[in-house]
Amino acid sequence: MKIKTAASLIAAAVALLAQGAYAADAASAPKSRADVKAETKQLEKEGKLAPAGEGKSAITAPAKTSDTTRAAVKGDTAAAEKAGKLAPAGEGKSAITAPAKTSDTTRPAVKDATKDAAKKGELTPAGEGPTAPKK
């Protein structure tokens, strides 16, 4: 019961406050219907009316059409496909990336270099590298 009473009081308060707002709007709008219609016709003649629809929109110039013919686009696409320059269909990166370069160093050479660095004390201790969590 308390919730219904509280909701009723809030609704009444909102209604009282809204009456003052409506009265203020009526006082600040002295234009007659004929004035509004004339203003709208004038804006329509000047081409300044926004198109019908939802939301705010500005009149924009139509998008520029392409000067390239359909046959030319098809030819360019076929040439790019033959050259292997087209990205694979589907979602993902829009450009084909080169595969990662593999190392030229052999596994035994890397092991030997690591052993030498350990003997000289040049290795970074575990947990102290650039990606180690900060304390």
N, C-alpha and C positions, 0 to 999 in steps of 0.2 A: 504494500500500500504506500509506503514512504517513497518508493521510486516513482510511482504514478503521480503522486502529489508534487514531487520535485520537478518532474518533467512538465507538468501542467504550469507550474510557476515560471519555469524557464521559457516556455512557449508564450505565456502572457507577457513576460518582460520583452521578449523579442518583438512581439506584435506592437507593443507600445513604442519601442524605439524605431521600428520600421515606419510608423505613421509619420513621424517627424521627417524622416528621409524622403518619403513620397511627397510631402507637402513642400519641401525645399526644391525638389525636382520640378514640380508643377510651377513654382514661382519663377524659376530660372529659365523656363522654356516658353517664351512668349510667341513663338512662330505659329502661324495658323497652318492648317492642312494645305491650303492653296499655296502658301509660301514654300513649304517643303516640296510640293509637287513641282513647282516652277524651278526650284533649285536642282532637283533631280533631273529634270529635262535638260537643263543647261549643262550639267555635268555629263549627261549622256551624249549630247551634241559634241562636246569637247573631247570625248573618249576617255574621261577620267574616272568612270565608274569601275569598280572592281568586279570581276566575274562572280556570278552566283556560286554559292557553295559554302562549305564550312571553313572556319578559321580565317586568319589574316592572310591576305595575298596581295601582291602588288602586280600591276599589269607589267608583264615582261615581253620583250620582243621574242618572236618565234625563233626556235633554234635554227641555226644555219644548216642548210642541207649540204651534203657532200658534193664535190665536183667530180669525184671519181665514179666511173661507171661500174656497174655490177660485174661485167666481164673482166675489167681490170683488177678488181678486188679478188675475184676467183683465180685469176692468173697468178697474182702475187701470193695468194695462199698456197696454191699448188707448188709454186717455186720454193716457198719456205718449207713446205712439207718434204719435198725432195732433198733439200739441204739439211733437214733435221733440225730446223730452228723453231718448230712449233712446240709449245708447251703441251704436256699431256692433258687430256680432257679431265674435268672434275675440279674439285676444290683443292686449294693448296697454293704453292708459289706460282706466280705468273710467268716467271722466267726459268729456263732450264739452267741449273747450276752445274758447274763442272764437278766431277767426282773428286773426293778428297785425295790428295796426293799421299802416296805411301812413302815410308822411309826407305832410303837407300842403304841404311846401316843394317848389318846382319845382327841376328840375336846374340851370337857369341861376342861380337864386338861391343854391344851394349852392356853385356854382363861384365866384360873385362873393364870397361870404363867405370862402371858402378863400383866394382871392387877397388879400383885404384882411388876413386874419390872417397870411399869409406876409409881406406888406409890413411889418407891425408887429412881426414876429418872435415871434408868439404860437404858432406851430406846434411840436409836439414833434418833435425830430429822429428820423429813422428808427432803430429799434432801441432807443429809450430809453422806450418807452411802458410802460404798466402790465403788459403781458404779455411784456416783454423778458426774455431769459434772464439769470440772475444770474451775475456773474463770480466 
